[in-house]
Amino acid sequence: MSGQLSEEEVEEVYAWIDLVPLSRPKRNIARDFSDGVLMAETVNHFYPKLVEMHNYSGANAFTQKLYNWT
């Protein structure tokens, strides 16, 4: 198994993410998910008791992004 997804697998991931109601549109998935907020929303969609959304805020600064991910 290689460490990379095939183009078909990437499209499957995008289609799956499109099923989750997110607070902002997906433009560049790596950049959009970098602050952890959209990942928290995704987990919250499937496991609402695991994630308290008030603990996550959108961020551009590295330190806030890191805080969201820890």
mmCIF file of the N, C-alpha and C atoms, coordinates in Angstrom:
data_MODEL
# 
_entry.id   MODEL 
# 
loop_
_atom_site.group_PDB 
_atom_site.id 
_atom_site.type_symbol 
_atom_site.label_atom_id 
_atom_site.label_alt_id 
_atom_site.label_comp_id 
_atom_site.label_asym_id 
_atom_site.label_entity_id 
_atom_site.label_seq_id 
_atom_site.pdbx_PDB_ins_code 
_atom_site.Cartn_x 
_atom_site.Cartn_y 
_atom_site.Cartn_z 
_atom_site.occupancy 
_atom_site.B_iso_or_equiv 
_atom_site.pdbx_formal_charge 
_atom_site.auth_seq_id 
_atom_site.auth_comp_id 
_atom_site.auth_asym_id 
_atom_site.auth_atom_id 
_atom_site.pdbx_PDB_model_num 
ATOM 1   N N  . MET A 1 1  ? 0.843   -1.185 0.000  1.00 0.00 ? 1  MET A N  1 
ATOM 2   C CA . MET A 1 1  ? 0.000   0.000  0.000  1.00 0.00 ? 1  MET A CA 1 
ATOM 3   C C  . MET A 1 1  ? 0.882   1.240  0.000  1.00 0.00 ? 1  MET A C  1 
ATOM 4   N N  . SER A 1 2  ? 0.652   2.117  -0.947 1.00 0.00 ? 2  SER A N  1 
ATOM 5   C CA . SER A 1 2  ? 1.411   3.366  -0.984 1.00 0.00 ? 2  SER A CA 1 
ATOM 6   C C  . SER A 1 2  ? 0.796   4.368  -0.012 1.00 0.00 ? 2  SER A C  1 
ATOM 7   N N  . GLY A 1 3  ? 1.514   5.413  0.310  1.00 0.00 ? 3  GLY A N  1 
ATOM 8   C CA . GLY A 1 3  ? 1.032   6.430  1.230  1.00 0.00 ? 3  GLY A CA 1 
ATOM 9   C C  . GLY A 1 3  ? 0.098   7.441  0.590  1.00 0.00 ? 3  GLY A C  1 
ATOM 10  N N  . GLN A 1 4  ? -0.139  7.308  -0.690 1.00 0.00 ? 4  GLN A N  1 
ATOM 11  C CA . GLN A 1 4  ? -0.964  8.279  -1.415 1.00 0.00 ? 4  GLN A CA 1 
ATOM 12  C C  . GLN A 1 4  ? -2.291  7.649  -1.825 1.00 0.00 ? 4  GLN A C  1 
ATOM 13  N N  . LEU A 1 5  ? -3.322  8.484  -1.865 1.00 0.00 ? 5  LEU A N  1 
ATOM 14  C CA . LEU A 1 5  ? -4.618  8.034  -2.365 1.00 0.00 ? 5  LEU A CA 1 
ATOM 15  C C  . LEU A 1 5  ? -4.650  8.187  -3.877 1.00 0.00 ? 5  LEU A C  1 
ATOM 16  N N  . SER A 1 6  ? -5.357  7.299  -4.515 1.00 0.00 ? 6  SER A N  1 
ATOM 17  C CA . SER A 1 6  ? -5.545  7.436  -5.955 1.00 0.00 ? 6  SER A CA 1 
ATOM 18  C C  . SER A 1 6  ? -6.525  8.583  -6.204 1.00 0.00 ? 6  SER A C  1 
ATOM 19  N N  . GLU A 1 7  ? -6.589  9.028  -7.428 1.00 0.00 ? 7  GLU A N  1 
ATOM 20  C CA . GLU A 1 7  ? -7.520  10.105 -7.782 1.00 0.00 ? 7  GLU A CA 1 
ATOM 21  C C  . GLU A 1 7  ? -8.962  9.702  -7.468 1.00 0.00 ? 7  GLU A C  1 
ATOM 22  N N  . GLU A 1 8  ? -9.282  8.453  -7.727 1.00 0.00 ? 8  GLU A N  1 
ATOM 23  C CA . GLU A 1 8  ? -10.631 7.931  -7.447 1.00 0.00 ? 8  GLU A CA 1 
ATOM 24  C C  . GLU A 1 8  ? -10.925 7.949  -5.940 1.00 0.00 ? 8  GLU A C  1 
ATOM 25  N N  . GLU A 1 9  ? -9.934  7.580  -5.133 1.00 0.00 ? 9  GLU A N  1 
ATOM 26  C CA . GLU A 1 9  ? -10.116 7.582  -3.682 1.00 0.00 ? 9  GLU A CA 1 
ATOM 27  C C  . GLU A 1 9  ? -10.287 9.000  -3.146 1.00 0.00 ? 9  GLU A C  1 
ATOM 28  N N  . VAL A 1 10 ? -9.541  9.937  -3.705 1.00 0.00 ? 10 VAL A N  1 
ATOM 29  C CA . VAL A 1 10 ? -9.677  11.340 -3.300 1.00 0.00 ? 10 VAL A CA 1 
ATOM 30  C C  . VAL A 1 10 ? -11.088 11.837 -3.609 1.00 0.00 ? 10 VAL A C  1 
ATOM 31  N N  . GLU A 1 11 ? -11.598 11.505 -4.777 1.00 0.00 ? 11 GLU A N  1 
ATOM 32  C CA . GLU A 1 11 ? -12.966 11.902 -5.144 1.00 0.00 ? 11 GLU A CA 1 
ATOM 33  C C  . GLU A 1 11 ? -13.994 11.282 -4.209 1.00 0.00 ? 11 GLU A C  1 
ATOM 34  N N  . GLU A 1 12 ? -13.752 10.046 -3.769 1.00 0.00 ? 12 GLU A N  1 
ATOM 35  C CA . GLU A 1 12 ? -14.653 9.395  -2.814 1.00 0.00 ? 12 GLU A CA 1 
ATOM 36  C C  . GLU A 1 12 ? -14.653 10.130 -1.478 1.00 0.00 ? 12 GLU A C  1 
ATOM 37  N N  . VAL A 1 13 ? -13.474 10.558 -1.025 1.00 0.00 ? 13 VAL A N  1 
ATOM 38  C CA . VAL A 1 13 ? -13.377 11.323 0.223  1.00 0.00 ? 13 VAL A CA 1 
ATOM 39  C C  . VAL A 1 13 ? -14.124 12.638 0.081  1.00 0.00 ? 13 VAL A C  1 
ATOM 40  N N  . TYR A 1 14 ? -13.933 13.348 -1.031 1.00 0.00 ? 14 TYR A N  1 
ATOM 41  C CA . TYR A 1 14 ? -14.641 14.611 -1.260 1.00 0.00 ? 14 TYR A CA 1 
ATOM 42  C C  . TYR A 1 14 ? -16.146 14.401 -1.273 1.00 0.00 ? 14 TYR A C  1 
ATOM 43  N N  . ALA A 1 15 ? -16.612 13.344 -1.915 1.00 0.00 ? 15 ALA A N  1 
ATOM 44  C CA . ALA A 1 15 ? -18.051 13.062 -1.967 1.00 0.00 ? 15 ALA A CA 1 
ATOM 45  C C  . ALA A 1 15 ? -18.581 12.762 -0.567 1.00 0.00 ? 15 ALA A C  1 
ATOM 46  N N  . TRP A 1 16 ? -17.819 12.042 0.235  1.00 0.00 ? 16 TRP A N  1 
ATOM 47  C CA . TRP A 1 16 ? -18.229 11.727 1.599  1.00 0.00 ? 16 TRP A CA 1 
ATOM 48  C C  . TRP A 1 16 ? -18.292 13.002 2.445  1.00 0.00 ? 16 TRP A C  1 
ATOM 49  N N  . ILE A 1 17 ? -17.281 13.856 2.324  1.00 0.00 ? 17 ILE A N  1 
ATOM 50  C CA . ILE A 1 17 ? -17.262 15.114 3.076  1.00 0.00 ? 17 ILE A CA 1 
ATOM 51  C C  . ILE A 1 17 ? -18.441 15.994 2.667  1.00 0.00 ? 17 ILE A C  1 
ATOM 52  N N  . ASP A 1 18 ? -18.834 15.959 1.400  1.00 0.00 ? 18 ASP A N  1 
ATOM 53  C CA . ASP A 1 18 ? -19.970 16.757 0.939  1.00 0.00 ? 18 ASP A CA 1 
ATOM 54  C C  . ASP A 1 18 ? -21.276 16.343 1.602  1.00 0.00 ? 18 ASP A C  1 
ATOM 55  N N  . LEU A 1 19 ? -21.348 15.144 2.161  1.00 0.00 ? 19 LEU A N  1 
ATOM 56  C CA . LEU A 1 19 ? -22.554 14.683 2.848  1.00 0.00 ? 19 LEU A CA 1 
ATOM 57  C C  . LEU A 1 19 ? -22.680 15.267 4.252  1.00 0.00 ? 19 LEU A C  1 
ATOM 58  N N  . VAL A 1 20 ? -21.584 15.786 4.780  1.00 0.00 ? 20 VAL A N  1 
ATOM 59  C CA . VAL A 1 20 ? -21.570 16.343 6.129  1.00 0.00 ? 20 VAL A CA 1 
ATOM 60  C C  . VAL A 1 20 ? -21.869 17.843 6.050  1.00 0.00 ? 20 VAL A C  1 
ATOM 61  N N  . PRO A 1 21 ? -22.854 18.319 6.826  1.00 0.00 ? 21 PRO A N  1 
ATOM 62  C CA . PRO A 1 21 ? -23.142 19.760 6.813  1.00 0.00 ? 21 PRO A CA 1 
ATOM 63  C C  . PRO A 1 21 ? -22.034 20.545 7.530  1.00 0.00 ? 21 PRO A C  1 
ATOM 64  N N  . LEU A 1 22 ? -21.276 21.313 6.784  1.00 0.00 ? 22 LEU A N  1 
ATOM 65  C CA . LEU A 1 22 ? -20.171 22.082 7.338  1.00 0.00 ? 22 LEU A CA 1 
ATOM 66  C C  . LEU A 1 22 ? -20.529 23.561 7.393  1.00 0.00 ? 22 LEU A C  1 
ATOM 67  N N  . SER A 1 23 ? -19.882 24.291 8.288  1.00 0.00 ? 23 SER A N  1 
ATOM 68  C CA . SER A 1 23 ? -20.200 25.706 8.489  1.00 0.00 ? 23 SER A CA 1 
ATOM 69  C C  . SER A 1 23 ? -19.651 26.609 7.392  1.00 0.00 ? 23 SER A C  1 
ATOM 70  N N  . ARG A 1 24 ? -18.707 26.105 6.625  1.00 0.00 ? 24 ARG A N  1 
ATOM 71  C CA . ARG A 1 24 ? -18.177 26.910 5.520  1.00 0.00 ? 24 ARG A CA 1 
ATOM 72  C C  . ARG A 1 24 ? -17.900 25.998 4.329  1.00 0.00 ? 24 ARG A C  1 
ATOM 73  N N  . PRO A 1 25 ? -17.901 26.561 3.139  1.00 0.00 ? 25 PRO A N  1 
ATOM 74  C CA . PRO A 1 25 ? -17.713 25.728 1.941  1.00 0.00 ? 25 PRO A CA 1 
ATOM 75  C C  . PRO A 1 25 ? -16.298 25.159 1.852  1.00 0.00 ? 25 PRO A C  1 
ATOM 76  N N  . LYS A 1 26 ? -16.205 24.022 1.213  1.00 0.00 ? 26 LYS A N  1 
ATOM 77  C CA . LYS A 1 26 ? -14.918 23.350 0.998  1.00 0.00 ? 26 LYS A CA 1 
ATOM 78  C C  . LYS A 1 26 ? -14.330 23.873 -0.313 1.00 0.00 ? 26 LYS A C  1 
ATOM 79  N N  . ARG A 1 27 ? -13.171 24.507 -0.224 1.00 0.00 ? 27 ARG A N  1 
ATOM 80  C CA . ARG A 1 27 ? -12.504 25.026 -1.427 1.00 0.00 ? 27 ARG A CA 1 
ATOM 81  C C  . ARG A 1 27 ? -11.178 24.304 -1.648 1.00 0.00 ? 27 ARG A C  1 
ATOM 82  N N  . ASN A 1 28 ? -10.330 24.353 -0.640 1.00 0.00 ? 28 ASN A N  1 
ATOM 83  C CA . ASN A 1 28 ? -9.033  23.664 -0.648 1.00 0.00 ? 28 ASN A CA 1 
ATOM 84  C C  . ASN A 1 28 ? -9.024  22.821 0.622  1.00 0.00 ? 28 ASN A C  1 
ATOM 85  N N  . ILE A 1 29 ? -9.258  21.533 0.481  1.00 0.00 ? 29 ILE A N  1 
ATOM 86  C CA . ILE A 1 29 ? -9.514  20.687 1.647  1.00 0.00 ? 29 ILE A CA 1 
ATOM 87  C C  . ILE A 1 29 ? -8.385  20.736 2.678  1.00 0.00 ? 29 ILE A C  1 
ATOM 88  N N  . ALA A 1 30 ? -7.147  20.771 2.244  1.00 0.00 ? 30 ALA A N  1 
ATOM 89  C CA . ALA A 1 30 ? -6.027  20.830 3.190  1.00 0.00 ? 30 ALA A CA 1 
ATOM 90  C C  . ALA A 1 30 ? -6.056  22.137 3.974  1.00 0.00 ? 30 ALA A C  1 
ATOM 91  N N  . ARG A 1 31 ? -6.274  23.227 3.299  1.00 0.00 ? 31 ARG A N  1 
ATOM 92  C CA . ARG A 1 31 ? -6.309  24.532 3.962  1.00 0.00 ? 31 ARG A CA 1 
ATOM 93  C C  . ARG A 1 31 ? -7.580  24.678 4.810  1.00 0.00 ? 31 ARG A C  1 
ATOM 94  N N  . ASP A 1 32 ? -8.714  24.226 4.265  1.00 0.00 ? 32 ASP A N  1 
ATOM 95  C CA . ASP A 1 32 ? -9.987  24.369 4.979  1.00 0.00 ? 32 ASP A CA 1 
ATOM 96  C C  . ASP A 1 32 ? -10.003 23.596 6.295  1.00 0.00 ? 32 ASP A C  1 
ATOM 97  N N  . PHE A 1 33 ? -9.369  22.439 6.322  1.00 0.00 ? 33 PHE A N  1 
ATOM 98  C CA . PHE A 1 33 ? -9.372  21.606 7.519  1.00 0.00 ? 33 PHE A CA 1 
ATOM 99  C C  . PHE A 1 33 ? -8.179  21.883 8.428  1.00 0.00 ? 33 PHE A C  1 
ATOM 100 N N  . SER A 1 34 ? -7.291  22.774 8.056  1.00 0.00 ? 34 SER A N  1 
ATOM 101 C CA . SER A 1 34 ? -6.046  22.966 8.808  1.00 0.00 ? 34 SER A CA 1 
ATOM 102 C C  . SER A 1 34 ? -6.252  23.517 10.213 1.00 0.00 ? 34 SER A C  1 
ATOM 103 N N  . ASP A 1 35 ? -7.322  24.271 10.457 1.00 0.00 ? 35 ASP A N  1 
ATOM 104 C CA . ASP A 1 35 ? -7.529  24.814 11.799 1.00 0.00 ? 35 ASP A CA 1 
ATOM 105 C C  . ASP A 1 35 ? -8.279  23.856 12.720 1.00 0.00 ? 35 ASP A C  1 
ATOM 106 N N  . GLY A 1 36 ? -8.693  22.696 12.202 1.00 0.00 ? 36 GLY A N  1 
ATOM 107 C CA . GLY A 1 36 ? -9.343  21.690 13.035 1.00 0.00 ? 36 GLY A CA 1 
ATOM 108 C C  . GLY A 1 36 ? -10.838 21.846 13.185 1.00 0.00 ? 36 GLY A C  1 
ATOM 109 N N  . VAL A 1 37 ? -11.393 23.001 12.810 1.00 0.00 ? 37 VAL A N  1 
ATOM 110 C CA . VAL A 1 37 ? -12.821 23.259 13.019 1.00 0.00 ? 37 VAL A CA 1 
ATOM 111 C C  . VAL A 1 37 ? -13.683 22.337 12.162 1.00 0.00 ? 37 VAL A C  1 
ATOM 112 N N  . LEU A 1 38 ? -13.377 22.225 10.880 1.00 0.00 ? 38 LEU A N  1 
ATOM 113 C CA . LEU A 1 38 ? -14.196 21.379 10.020 1.00 0.00 ? 38 LEU A CA 1 
ATOM 114 C C  . LEU A 1 38 ? -14.048 19.903 10.389 1.00 0.00 ? 38 LEU A C  1 
ATOM 115 N N  . MET A 1 39 ? -12.872 19.513 10.873 1.00 0.00 ? 39 MET A N  1 
ATOM 116 C CA . MET A 1 39 ? -12.710 18.136 11.347 1.00 0.00 ? 39 MET A CA 1 
ATOM 117 C C  . MET A 1 39 ? -13.568 17.919 12.589 1.00 0.00 ? 39 MET A C  1 
ATOM 118 N N  . ALA A 1 40 ? -13.577 18.883 13.491 1.00 0.00 ? 40 ALA A N  1 
ATOM 119 C CA . ALA A 1 40 ? -14.417 18.780 14.687 1.00 0.00 ? 40 ALA A CA 1 
ATOM 120 C C  . ALA A 1 40 ? -15.895 18.701 14.293 1.00 0.00 ? 40 ALA A C  1 
ATOM 121 N N  . GLU A 1 41 ? -16.306 19.480 13.296 1.00 0.00 ? 41 GLU A N  1 
ATOM 122 C CA . GLU A 1 41 ? -17.690 19.433 12.827 1.00 0.00 ? 41 GLU A CA 1 
ATOM 123 C C  . GLU A 1 41 ? -18.014 18.069 12.222 1.00 0.00 ? 41 GLU A C  1 
ATOM 124 N N  . THR A 1 42 ? -17.059 17.496 11.506 1.00 0.00 ? 42 THR A N  1 
ATOM 125 C CA . THR A 1 42 ? -17.258 16.181 10.899 1.00 0.00 ? 42 THR A CA 1 
ATOM 126 C C  . THR A 1 42 ? -17.422 15.116 11.980 1.00 0.00 ? 42 THR A C  1 
ATOM 127 N N  . VAL A 1 43 ? -16.539 15.118 12.964 1.00 0.00 ? 43 VAL A N  1 
ATOM 128 C CA . VAL A 1 43 ? -16.649 14.152 14.060 1.00 0.00 ? 43 VAL A CA 1 
ATOM 129 C C  . VAL A 1 43 ? -17.953 14.389 14.821 1.00 0.00 ? 43 VAL A C  1 
ATOM 130 N N  . ASN A 1 44 ? -18.285 15.650 15.062 1.00 0.00 ? 44 ASN A N  1 
ATOM 131 C CA . ASN A 1 44 ? -19.514 16.003 15.781 1.00 0.00 ? 44 ASN A CA 1 
ATOM 132 C C  . ASN A 1 44 ? -20.760 15.520 15.054 1.00 0.00 ? 44 ASN A C  1 
ATOM 133 N N  . HIS A 1 45 ? -20.719 15.527 13.738 1.00 0.00 ? 45 HIS A N  1 
ATOM 134 C CA . HIS A 1 45 ? -21.858 15.066 12.949 1.00 0.00 ? 45 HIS A CA 1 
ATOM 135 C C  . HIS A 1 45 ? -22.157 13.592 13.222 1.00 0.00 ? 45 HIS A C  1 
ATOM 136 N N  . PHE A 1 46 ? -21.119 12.775 13.337 1.00 0.00 ? 46 PHE A N  1 
ATOM 137 C CA . PHE A 1 46 ? -21.288 11.340 13.535 1.00 0.00 ? 46 PHE A CA 1 
ATOM 138 C C  . PHE A 1 46 ? -21.295 10.935 15.011 1.00 0.00 ? 46 PHE A C  1 
ATOM 139 N N  . TYR A 1 47 ? -20.552 11.661 15.844 1.00 0.00 ? 47 TYR A N  1 
ATOM 140 C CA . TYR A 1 47 ? -20.434 11.356 17.269 1.00 0.00 ? 47 TYR A CA 1 
ATOM 141 C C  . TYR A 1 47 ? -20.610 12.638 18.086 1.00 0.00 ? 47 TYR A C  1 
ATOM 142 N N  . PRO A 1 48 ? -21.825 13.140 18.193 1.00 0.00 ? 48 PRO A N  1 
ATOM 143 C CA . PRO A 1 48 ? -22.051 14.445 18.828 1.00 0.00 ? 48 PRO A CA 1 
ATOM 144 C C  . PRO A 1 48 ? -21.588 14.547 20.284 1.00 0.00 ? 48 PRO A C  1 
ATOM 145 N N  . LYS A 1 49 ? -21.534 13.436 20.992 1.00 0.00 ? 49 LYS A N  1 
ATOM 146 C CA . LYS A 1 49 ? -21.117 13.491 22.400 1.00 0.00 ? 49 LYS A CA 1 
ATOM 147 C C  . LYS A 1 49 ? -19.601 13.589 22.572 1.00 0.00 ? 49 LYS A C  1 
ATOM 148 N N  . LEU A 1 50 ? -18.853 13.365 21.499 1.00 0.00 ? 50 LEU A N  1 
ATOM 149 C CA . LEU A 1 50 ? -17.383 13.405 21.593 1.00 0.00 ? 50 LEU A CA 1 
ATOM 150 C C  . LEU A 1 50 ? -16.796 14.804 21.445 1.00 0.00 ? 50 LEU A C  1 
ATOM 151 N N  . VAL A 1 51 ? -17.523 15.702 20.794 1.00 0.00 ? 51 VAL A N  1 
ATOM 152 C CA . VAL A 1 51 ? -16.956 17.011 20.458 1.00 0.00 ? 51 VAL A CA 1 
ATOM 153 C C  . VAL A 1 51 ? -17.887 18.121 20.935 1.00 0.00 ? 51 VAL A C  1 
ATOM 154 N N  . GLU A 1 52 ? -17.329 19.055 21.675 1.00 0.00 ? 52 GLU A N  1 
ATOM 155 C CA . GLU A 1 52 ? -18.068 20.243 22.081 1.00 0.00 ? 52 GLU A CA 1 
ATOM 156 C C  . GLU A 1 52 ? -17.609 21.387 21.184 1.00 0.00 ? 52 GLU A C  1 
ATOM 157 N N  . MET A 1 53 ? -18.459 21.781 20.257 1.00 0.00 ? 53 MET A N  1 
ATOM 158 C CA . MET A 1 53 ? -18.073 22.732 19.218 1.00 0.00 ? 53 MET A CA 1 
ATOM 159 C C  . MET A 1 53 ? -17.670 24.101 19.764 1.00 0.00 ? 53 MET A C  1 
ATOM 160 N N  . HIS A 1 54 ? -18.149 24.487 20.930 1.00 0.00 ? 54 HIS A N  1 
ATOM 161 C CA . HIS A 1 54 ? -17.768 25.800 21.462 1.00 0.00 ? 54 HIS A CA 1 
ATOM 162 C C  . HIS A 1 54 ? -16.275 25.870 21.799 1.00 0.00 ? 54 HIS A C  1 
ATOM 163 N N  . ASN A 1 55 ? -15.599 24.728 21.837 1.00 0.00 ? 55 ASN A N  1 
ATOM 164 C CA . ASN A 1 55 ? -14.160 24.708 22.125 1.00 0.00 ? 55 ASN A CA 1 
ATOM 165 C C  . ASN A 1 55 ? -13.298 24.997 20.899 1.00 0.00 ? 55 ASN A C  1 
ATOM 166 N N  . TYR A 1 56 ? -13.911 25.121 19.724 1.00 0.00 ? 56 TYR A N  1 
ATOM 167 C CA . TYR A 1 56 ? -13.161 25.298 18.480 1.00 0.00 ? 56 TYR A CA 1 
ATOM 168 C C  . TYR A 1 56 ? -13.516 26.628 17.835 1.00 0.00 ? 56 TYR A C  1 
ATOM 169 N N  . SER A 1 57 ? -12.489 27.360 17.434 1.00 0.00 ? 57 SER A N  1 
ATOM 170 C CA . SER A 1 57 ? -12.726 28.613 16.720 1.00 0.00 ? 57 SER A CA 1 
ATOM 171 C C  . SER A 1 57 ? -11.841 28.645 15.484 1.00 0.00 ? 57 SER A C  1 
ATOM 172 N N  . GLY A 1 58 ? -12.374 29.243 14.432 1.00 0.00 ? 58 GLY A N  1 
ATOM 173 C CA . GLY A 1 58 ? -11.599 29.384 13.199 1.00 0.00 ? 58 GLY A CA 1 
ATOM 174 C C  . GLY A 1 58 ? -10.317 30.135 13.466 1.00 0.00 ? 58 GLY A C  1 
ATOM 175 N N  . ALA A 1 59 ? -9.249  29.735 12.790 1.00 0.00 ? 59 ALA A N  1 
ATOM 176 C CA . ALA A 1 59 ? -7.955  30.346 13.081 1.00 0.00 ? 59 ALA A CA 1 
ATOM 177 C C  . ALA A 1 59 ? -7.093  30.433 11.840 1.00 0.00 ? 59 ALA A C  1 
ATOM 178 N N  . ASN A 1 60 ? -6.285  31.476 11.801 1.00 0.00 ? 60 ASN A N  1 
ATOM 179 C CA . ASN A 1 60 ? -5.252  31.608 10.782 1.00 0.00 ? 60 ASN A CA 1 
ATOM 180 C C  . ASN A 1 60 ? -3.870  31.437 11.394 1.00 0.00 ? 60 ASN A C  1 
ATOM 181 N N  . ALA A 1 61 ? -3.754  31.765 12.673 1.00 0.00 ? 61 ALA A N  1 
ATOM 182 C CA . ALA A 1 61 ? -2.459  31.690 13.356 1.00 0.00 ? 61 ALA A CA 1 
ATOM 183 C C  . ALA A 1 61 ? -2.118  30.245 13.712 1.00 0.00 ? 61 ALA A C  1 
ATOM 184 N N  . PHE A 1 62 ? -0.862  29.900 13.543 1.00 0.00 ? 62 PHE A N  1 
ATOM 185 C CA . PHE A 1 62 ? -0.400  28.544 13.825 1.00 0.00 ? 62 PHE A CA 1 
ATOM 186 C C  . PHE A 1 62 ? -0.713  28.125 15.256 1.00 0.00 ? 62 PHE A C  1 
ATOM 187 N N  . THR A 1 63 ? -0.503  29.024 16.220 1.00 0.00 ? 63 THR A N  1 
ATOM 188 C CA . THR A 1 63 ? -0.713  28.660 17.629 1.00 0.00 ? 63 THR A CA 1 
ATOM 189 C C  . THR A 1 63 ? -2.171  28.296 17.900 1.00 0.00 ? 63 THR A C  1 
ATOM 190 N N  . GLN A 1 64 ? -3.114  29.025 17.321 1.00 0.00 ? 64 GLN A N  1 
ATOM 191 C CA . GLN A 1 64 ? -4.528  28.705 17.523 1.00 0.00 ? 64 GLN A CA 1 
ATOM 192 C C  . GLN A 1 64 ? -4.896  27.408 16.810 1.00 0.00 ? 64 GLN A C  1 
ATOM 193 N N  . LYS A 1 65 ? -4.348  27.197 15.625 1.00 0.00 ? 65 LYS A N  1 
ATOM 194 C CA . LYS A 1 65 ? -4.599  25.936 14.911 1.00 0.00 ? 65 LYS A CA 1 
ATOM 195 C C  . LYS A 1 65 ? -4.097  24.763 15.745 1.00 0.00 ? 65 LYS A C  1 
ATOM 196 N N  . LEU A 1 66 ? -2.887  24.906 16.277 1.00 0.00 ? 66 LEU A N  1 
ATOM 197 C CA . LEU A 1 66 ? -2.308  23.854 17.108 1.00 0.00 ? 66 LEU A CA 1 
ATOM 198 C C  . LEU A 1 66 ? -3.178  23.609 18.342 1.00 0.00 ? 66 LEU A C  1 
ATOM 199 N N  . TYR A 1 67 ? -3.654  24.663 18.969 1.00 0.00 ? 67 TYR A N  1 
ATOM 200 C CA . TYR A 1 67 ? -4.539  24.539 20.136 1.00 0.00 ? 67 TYR A CA 1 
ATOM 201 C C  . TYR A 1 67 ? -5.808  23.767 19.767 1.00 0.00 ? 67 TYR A C  1 
ATOM 202 N N  . ASN A 1 68 ? -6.397  24.064 18.616 1.00 0.00 ? 68 ASN A N  1 
ATOM 203 C CA . ASN A 1 68 ? -7.609  23.359 18.195 1.00 0.00 ? 68 ASN A CA 1 
ATOM 204 C C  . ASN A 1 68 ? -7.357  21.866 17.996 1.00 0.00 ? 68 ASN A C  1 
ATOM 205 N N  . TRP A 1 69 ? -6.182  21.521 17.539 1.00 0.00 ? 69 TRP A N  1 
ATOM 206 C CA . TRP A 1 69 ? -5.881  20.117 17.258 1.00 0.00 ? 69 TRP A CA 1 
ATOM 207 C C  . TRP A 1 69 ? -5.466  19.330 18.491 1.00 0.00 ? 69 TRP A C  1 
ATOM 208 N N  . THR A 1 70 ? -5.124  20.003 19.587 1.00 0.00 ? 70 THR A N  1 
ATOM 209 C CA . THR A 1 70 ? -4.688  19.275 20.786 1.00 0.00 ? 70 THR A CA 1 
ATOM 210 C C  . THR A 1 70 ? -5.770  19.125 21.801 1.00 0.00 ? 70 THR A C  1 
# 
